[in-house]
Amino acid sequence: MAIDGLLREERYCEALRASFAILAIDPWSIEAILGTARSLIGLGEYEHACATLSTGMEATDSSSHEMVELLAVAEQLKAQSTTGDFDQPLRAYFSSAAFRTESARAGGVSDGAFVFSEIPVPPMAEFLGEFQCAPSTLHGRGLFATKDLEAGDLIFATKPIAIARGGASLKQAVLEKAKMPRVAELLQYLPGGNSAAASLPVSLLHPSGNLEDYLDDDDGHEEAAGLERVVDAYMAAGHKSVCPDNVLWPLLTLINHSCIPSVTLRVVGTTLFCRAARDLKAGEELLVSYYGGSLKSRLTSLIWPSRPEDIIVCKCRKCELETKIPVLYPYPGFGKWIQRDDVERMCLMEEFVLHNDFSSEDKQVVRSGFARHYYTGGRPCVYVRVPTAEVVMEAVLRYGCTGGFNSCLGLQSRLLRHATDKAAARELLLQSCITHFGQALARELLVRVEYGLGHF
Ligand SMILES: C[S@@+](CC[C@H](N)C(=O)[O-])C[C@H]1O[C@@H](n2cnc3c(N)ncnc32)[C@H](O)[C@@H]1O
């Protein structure tokens, strides 16, 4: 297959091989230099890509428009992989003809520098920030921040290890990738692997300086049988709510659940962005809601558990606190949403929480778990003690990421209408949107909220 075709299918190792093969015969082939650089970018090897393009431009004395444009993108990606600021490179990508996909050429919605939705984020976008894998009090291993983070900080942006397209099996796609020694080692850390109980060295996820790690290992076939077992175990234990059927992001399989998550996930194209949902202290666990929603229009919707075995007895702070509230316990807060006829139960819970010795933080945690239910079905529910809009807005700011995008936005816009201090509420809403959805989408969301667009 031609290099372009391989790149379009994100088969970067093969594209790299094919480009090397051409360069061995014709070291001045612009097509092969571009192919090498694009493959390297796809593998997260931004520095190598920059070097390839600079040397290529010198060697061929070429002022090829494509090379110049690609070098600018590679340089921005290189800078971004150390700063974690994705907005600039994304802009570069969106506006770069060099990376426009066929579907984009066929017609994305453009407002000048930006092309929305139709174009996936560059598959090469990858960033691993300050976190590590370590034992968790909730269960087994988890991921933890290794430095203080501010709400909205990018913690990682990562590509899937494998994607099954067009109805193909994910297992097959993973086994295919498992021929690479680096991926094979990584898989051993997933549930079912030989090192499944151990903390995953995050360095394993960093792009390697050694290109050989990415190329097929011709001697790796013996290991493949062992890997099949790992992939089977992953398929059986994998959490569909977090990892959809056809995509495997290895990092996601290491994040524990909390009903009051500390990070938000957003999938754009096939790249998964994980940001701090609130300020986090070094050592705090990165927790995601397995039952949250993401921007459906952008790619993946995280689905509700459909199998009984997906229901877990949650040990998160909210659920642990709930076990102390007689009226709720043994009511399982986790995985069950309050129905409208549960209003009475909510009132009793509110009474209890207000009049016992919970700390104010604990009260907020418990109450926030129910924040979405104060306003349901497009109107404030018949709740005797409707908290002020600011109280709920604060709860949504902190925990809104647990809800689906539209319901969260709908809730916020309703709260904005009911708020006594509209300017303060608007500011909270803006911050919340930026935290949960990033700068670029926040703009889109605010327009929708302010002009009442959408069905909320
Ligand atoms: C994707 S794995 C998370 C990583 C896992 N802790 C490990 O060591 O590999 C999901 C599993 O972690 C456990 N888990 C995650 N969050 C939990 C929570 N809040 N309470 C109890 N168990 C949890 C459940 O057993 C769930 O099946």
The ligand as an SDF file (V2000), in Angstrom:
LIG
                    3D

 27 29  0  0  0  0  0  0  0  0999 V2000
  -10.4540   -0.1860   35.0290 C   0  0  0  0  0  0  0  0  0  0  0  0
  -10.0780   -1.0610   36.4740 S   0  0  0  0  0  0  0  0  0  0  0  0
   -9.2370    0.1350   37.4290 C   0  0  0  0  0  0  0  0  0  0  0  0
   -7.8270   -0.3030   37.7140 C   0  0  0  0  0  0  0  0  0  0  0  0
   -7.7440   -1.3620   38.7590 C   0  0  0  0  0  0  0  0  0  0  0  0
   -7.8400   -0.7530   40.1010 N   0  0  0  0  0  0  0  0  0  0  0  0
   -6.4500   -2.1660   38.6260 C   0  0  0  0  0  0  0  0  0  0  0  0
   -5.7540   -2.3580   39.6220 O   0  0  0  0  0  0  0  0  0  0  0  0
   -6.1700   -2.6570   37.5360 O   0  0  0  0  0  0  0  0  0  0  0  0
  -11.7120   -1.1530   37.1020 C   0  0  0  0  0  0  0  0  0  0  0  0
  -11.8870   -1.9940   38.3430 C   0  0  0  0  0  0  0  0  0  0  0  0
  -11.4000   -1.3150   39.5010 O   0  0  0  0  0  0  0  0  0  0  0  0
  -12.2900   -1.4870   40.5970 C   0  0  0  0  0  0  0  0  0  0  0  0
  -12.7620   -0.1580   41.0480 N   0  0  0  0  0  0  0  0  0  0  0  0
  -12.6390    0.9790   40.3700 C   0  0  0  0  0  0  0  0  0  0  0  0
  -13.1680    2.0150   41.0540 N   0  0  0  0  0  0  0  0  0  0  0  0
  -13.6420    1.5080   42.2180 C   0  0  0  0  0  0  0  0  0  0  0  0
  -14.3250    2.0650   43.3290 C   0  0  0  0  0  0  0  0  0  0  0  0
  -14.6110    3.3680   43.4180 N   0  0  0  0  0  0  0  0  0  0  0  0
  -14.6860    1.2460   44.3310 N   0  0  0  0  0  0  0  0  0  0  0  0
  -14.3960   -0.0740   44.2650 C   0  0  0  0  0  0  0  0  0  0  0  0
  -13.7570   -0.6710   43.2260 N   0  0  0  0  0  0  0  0  0  0  0  0
  -13.3830    0.0990   42.2120 C   0  0  0  0  0  0  0  0  0  0  0  0
  -13.4210   -2.3400   40.1290 C   0  0  0  0  0  0  0  0  0  0  0  0
  -13.1830   -3.6700   40.5100 O   0  0  0  0  0  0  0  0  0  0  0  0
  -13.3530   -2.2430   38.6390 C   0  0  0  0  0  0  0  0  0  0  0  0
  -13.7730   -3.4210   38.0700 O   0  0  0  0  0  0  0  0  0  0  0  0
  1  2  1  0
  2  3  1  0
  2 10  1  0
  3  4  1  0
  4  5  1  0
  5  6  1  0
  5  7  1  0
  7  8  2  0
  7  9  1  0
 10 11  1  0
 11 12  1  0
 11 26  1  0
 12 13  1  0
 13 14  1  0
 13 24  1  0
 14 15  1  0
 14 23  1  0
 15 16  2  0
 16 17  1  0
 17 18  1  0
 17 23  2  0
 18 19  1  0
 18 20  2  0
 20 21  1  0
 21 22  2  0
 22 23  1  0
 24 25  1  0
 24 26  1  0
 26 27  1  0
M  CHG  2   2   1   9  -1
M  END
$$$$
